[in-house]
């Protein structure tokens, strides 16, 4: 069976590397993120080395209902997802009362709500086939509260707990749910979370 992996947040970092690895192993890909230019570069890089199919779908999953729209786009193209990698996410590093509340809520939408929605949507199809793999990307911060990363760490704790519980529910099936909890990783995360700037503020 030809397998297709949907990777969110595929334009950089861990998601980008997942795409390269899976393409090298012969999996067709659906890659999504906000940055179409980066996704196009990734697609061209993959197609220069492999013969897999790569579909680009631009989507900002921090927006309410964007996960629903992404699922609808995939269904309308007649694509069947056998591997779901919920990788998209961002953090915001600062004292909670000094953060932008709208940004915090966008983080919850992306890190939790969209992840729940996509998992539910594609799990329905996996259950019909009794086959599928779901990988949710959490963080080492899932294991303990983190001052100055209070909302981000909490969202990642949710991802870990949700993944472990769901995997237990599915243990009698051929569907697995795995949670990846990476530590510090070379990516755009530090820049996007304003972590470096916040550290300077703390020193002063």
Secondary structure as UniProt FT lines:
FT   STRAND          4..8
FT   TURN            10..11
FT   HELIX           13..24
FT   TURN            25..26
FT   STRAND          28..33
FT   HELIX           36..47
FT   TURN            48..49
FT   STRAND          54..58
FT   TURN            61..62
FT   TURN            64..65
FT   HELIX           66..76
FT   TURN            77..78
FT   STRAND          83..86
FT   HELIX           96..98
FT   HELIX           101..108
FT   HELIX           109..114
FT   HELIX           115..129
FT   STRAND          132..137
FT   HELIX           140..143
FT   TURN            147..148
FT   HELIX           150..169
FT   TURN            170..174
FT   STRAND          175..180
FT   HELIX           189..192
FT   TURN            193..194
FT   HELIX           195..203
//
